[in-house]
């Protein structure tokens, strides 16, 4: 089973209209790395201008509300991001789970809403350092996955991102062997949940991915791409990650 590599950037609460100039270099790299899919999760305010500036690049959101509309001050619906030109959203990022107390059930509802709205999703799971040190990492991650996987989960619209909380924004990463083991466990859990289509689903690694470590991390077993925060903010840092992915196929 060959899975096309997916390199996704996540700008978090960073960037402004001037920063969209970075997308031009990223779009060029995406074009020349035809075997790699590139996607950028931007602040909601930048989605429409980014789509206008770089129509070839897959632009998405970082979160959505599960409801179609209503009294949810400060939230944004799937239809709203779709109208802005988004093709996907991240759901269940550890920063949202921590800052906004999002549960697996919330994450599942958000992913379900994206499917209903015809958009793709990147669903994040990952353990804390305390959970890893207690030897519970695999149980925590596969538990999160099982509880947040939506009905209708399928490889053509859903990817899973394994992001250990302690590796996000810290400059620390698990070993390649630990990542391969966790991705293997995620794949096995998916096979139980959705059957053979699990082998087509992309499993991304996220947490302190850089141009220096991307080739090694992306070569790990069952790693089909990366979700990149800090190193996605500039073309100078992100393009080498796209090139590392392109060089592996
Ligand atoms: P980082 O963030 O690459 O800055 O560690 C990854 C993420 O949060 O998706």
Boltz pocket constraint, residues with backbone or C-beta under 6 A from the ligand:
constraints:
  - pocket:
      binder: B
      contacts: [[A, 10], [A, 163], [A, 167], [A, 168], [A, 169], [A, 170], [A, 171], [A, 206], [A, 207], [A, 208], [A, 209], [A, 227], [A, 228], [A, 229], [A, 230], [A, 231]]
      max_distance: 6.0
